Amino acid sequence: MSGRQEVLPPVLPGLDRAWSRSVTALDSQGVERTWHVLDTGSTPQQVGTLLCVHGNPTWSYLWRHLLARFSQSDALPWRVVAVDHLDMGFSERTGTVRGLAQRIADLGTVTDALGLTGPVVTVGHDWGGSISLGWALRHRDQLRGMVLTNTAVHQPSGSPAPALIRLAGLPGILPAATVWTPTFLQATLALANPRLPEPVRDGYLAPYRTPDRRAAIGGFVADIPLSPQHPSWSALEDVAQHLDTLAEVPALLLWGPRDPVFGDAHLRDLRARLPHARLHRFEGAGHLLAEDADVAGAVSQWLTDLDRPTPAPTATAEPAAAWRPLWAALAERSENRSAALVELAHRGRQVSWSLLWRRIQEIAAGLSASGVRRGDRVALLVPPGADLTAAVYACLRIGAVIVVADPGLGLAGMNRALRSAAPAHLIAVDRGLALARALRWPGRRFGAGPGAAVLGALTLGRLARLGAGNQDLPAAPDPDDDAAVLFTSGSTGPAKGAVYTHRQLAAMRDALAELGLGADARIVAAFAPFALFGPALGAASAIPDMKATAPRTLTASALAEATAAVDASAVFASPAALRNVVETGDTLDARQRTALEGVTLLLSAGAPVPTALLTRAQALMPKAQPHTPYGMTEVLPVTDITLDGIVDTGPGDGVCVGRPLPGVQVAIAALDTTGTPAEQSDPAPGPTGEIMVRAAHAKDRYDALWLTERASSRNPGWHRTGDVGYLDPDGQLWVQGRLAHVIVTSDGVLTPVGIEQRVESLPQVVRAAVVGVGPRGLAQVVVIVETLPPVRRAGLASRELADAVRAVAAPPVAAVFVVPSMPTDIRHNSKIDRTRLSRWAERVVAGGRLNGW
């Protein structure tokens, strides 16, 4: 039986008191108990029930956002029931000790009393995750799906129990930290990011004001089975060992990586037990994920997809092209003793095609003999050169998946990327091995430096010797197997891992060949990712003497020496690298100038490349036709345009990046008056909108970012780039910025790049950034400029400069600031961090200090 029970405080932020009710029933021991539940109630339209189970030391208040989302929308006809465990929240205080098995049985008692018959989707957090899974295993006939947030069903070997749990569980500390005082509860609430508002904290504290109300908090901690001798060990093992029987049940893992309780090891364990589960990691979120991130939104989107039929392949879909492995050109040149790769940073060390291919096979065999298997992820922290090239192609040949999180992401970015990708193995130079040890990065370690043995890693040389003479390599991977996880630059938020299959990587190689990088080309790869594609193209490559993590360190002399080393016909460099080349051009001697005069193809990409920069670069390489291909980590290249094409096209509102390459389709999802792109796209010339791309070399998916992937591929077969632009009547694509940087004013929608170009036409302006300040729809335009000569500190622009900026900007400008230099991404040193500038400008306009930008 059930009835209402007025137990809640008068006010609890975000919680509707109408949801509160009590459920009374006999538990598994025949004792009548009363549970408090939050329940949106059943309706004739409902399609199922979300059964939400909290952990320790929270209560069902944790799920108020889910309750609110589903109770307020007719489009989400799901009932939401959130149960307070006995002795927790506002449920009955029984004074009993209830272990995991009893908690699972209790949950079944409540659902029986509520008359839930299914379909049911369980939603669990913390130890509520294990309890919800225990219920799921006992109610398979009712089960429709499972959602888990920061939980665990097993303590992985070699991974210590969370410090917070170990400390609180000590016999002398347990009652003092969990029962006698609210220390454990307050420490848990302090894990929220951002900090919980005081009224919300009070809401969590409300059921636990006195020690007698907190007894079960200590009981839950004591019930965590950390050894086989624990009374609840067998119950937890029973749940863990039977999860494979739920392989056909849809599952969603939502995770906050900043969690000191349930960490990466627990997530890896869950992924291994539920390999079919969708996963989204909310970077920056932690243990109290439902407070830190929009869990309700994620669950609603997932439920929307549950019953949506899988679209059938279109009748017009082209058959997959024949697959030529990425290493095919290397194998074809296995007897060629000419130089395949020259490393200028190592006194011009040359590696022939035959030696490179032999080394690849030896390392591949050594990795295979050392336990690296098909499908294993291998992170690579090795600078561009022969060692990295050999390691990459060795991994690809045996079907291992390379994880490329280059140092250009910065230490924090690399740390996030590697924890997200969860590699089983890691190949690194000495510094990378030391970082891996210090930061406890996952994966067995192999070394590509002299100190590898000291750092406890098997060296590449040792692997090669282990594999020498062993040509019995595993079967080659299938073309649609995963091949690589390539991370974005992180210039517009945390770096995202883009997963590519072997077929897609091979298609990227073929698309690059369309730019003129065929087998007869000889390439200077001054942009780290392209150092790996030279061998795939069958083109001899030179890697100039520069700091891979700082493209702007490339000098004209270093470029010339690399060009001379392979008699290069093509150069690929980022805009920042190219800028420093032209600025140091007067240091070239006659021999170096002659070497550069042999270049016939100049490619620069990664950020908009000013026409003036291309013109100055062409003066150093007079026979070269400069190209600026457009693309991104998720699909590269997309379009291409030459310097002549840019000049012939003339100025416009944005950057003209040319026409799509063969096999690439581009369409535009038009922006409405709120700056929101349409759901459908148009490949014809038209208004500004989000740029969409279809190509054989587009990524397969984002890794561990289900929500992001869902948004980017919601039009089947297309990748939504997050860039905005338009197609002109000649079929050329113009890029006007990022969707996230669109400014919505009271007068309409503005894109930043066109305004920035007009401001940069002023002689005293080197670079400009246009950002919006204020609420969307009422935003004010702020222009931030880097000047020549540079200013020493950030501040308001002079009246003369501000007037000049306002005269060319076109839309009204609220303020003009000057800064010593623009903040840019680490990888390219070119993409301006408009998000950072916008936050700074917002503070300054609101009266904050000018420094600290």
ZIJOZI-V753814 format. One record per helix or strand. SS is the DSSP state (H for helix, E for strand). FROM is the first residue (numbers start at 0). TO is the last residue. If there is no record, write none. Layout:
ss=SS from=FROM to=TO
ss=SS from=FROM to=TO
This chain:
ss=E from=1 to=2
ss=H from=16 to=18
ss=E from=19 to=25
ss=E from=31 to=38
ss=E from=47 to=52
ss=H from=59 to=70
ss=E from=77 to=82
ss=H from=99 to=113
ss=E from=119 to=124
ss=H from=126 to=137
ss=E from=142 to=148
ss=H from=162 to=168
ss=H from=170 to=179
ss=H from=182 to=188
ss=H from=197 to=207
ss=H from=210 to=212
ss=H from=214 to=221
ss=H from=232 to=240
ss=H from=242 to=245
ss=E from=249 to=254
ss=E from=257 to=257
ss=H from=263 to=272
ss=E from=277 to=280
ss=E from=285 to=285
ss=H from=288 to=291
ss=H from=294 to=305
ss=H from=327 to=331
ss=E from=338 to=342
ss=H from=343 to=345
ss=E from=348 to=351
ss=H from=352 to=368
ss=E from=376 to=380
ss=H from=385 to=396
ss=E from=400 to=403
ss=H from=406 to=420
ss=E from=424 to=427
ss=H from=429 to=438
ss=E from=443 to=446
ss=E from=457 to=458
ss=H from=459 to=466
ss=E from=481 to=486
ss=E from=496 to=500
ss=H from=501 to=512
ss=E from=521 to=525
ss=H from=527 to=530
ss=H from=532 to=536
ss=E from=539 to=542
ss=H from=550 to=552
ss=H from=555 to=565
ss=E from=569 to=572
ss=H from=574 to=582
ss=H from=584 to=586
ss=H from=589 to=595
ss=E from=600 to=602
ss=H from=610 to=619
ss=E from=624 to=626
ss=E from=629 to=631
ss=E from=634 to=639
ss=E from=641 to=641
ss=H from=642 to=648
ss=E from=654 to=659
ss=E from=664 to=670
ss=E from=676 to=676
ss=E from=681 to=681
ss=E from=688 to=693
ss=E from=700 to=701
ss=E from=704 to=704
ss=H from=705 to=711
ss=E from=718 to=726
ss=E from=732 to=737
ss=H from=738 to=740
ss=E from=742 to=744
ss=E from=747 to=749
ss=H from=751 to=759
ss=E from=764 to=772
ss=E from=779 to=786
ss=E from=794 to=795
ss=H from=798 to=808
ss=E from=812 to=818
ss=E from=823 to=823
ss=E from=831 to=831
ss=H from=833 to=844
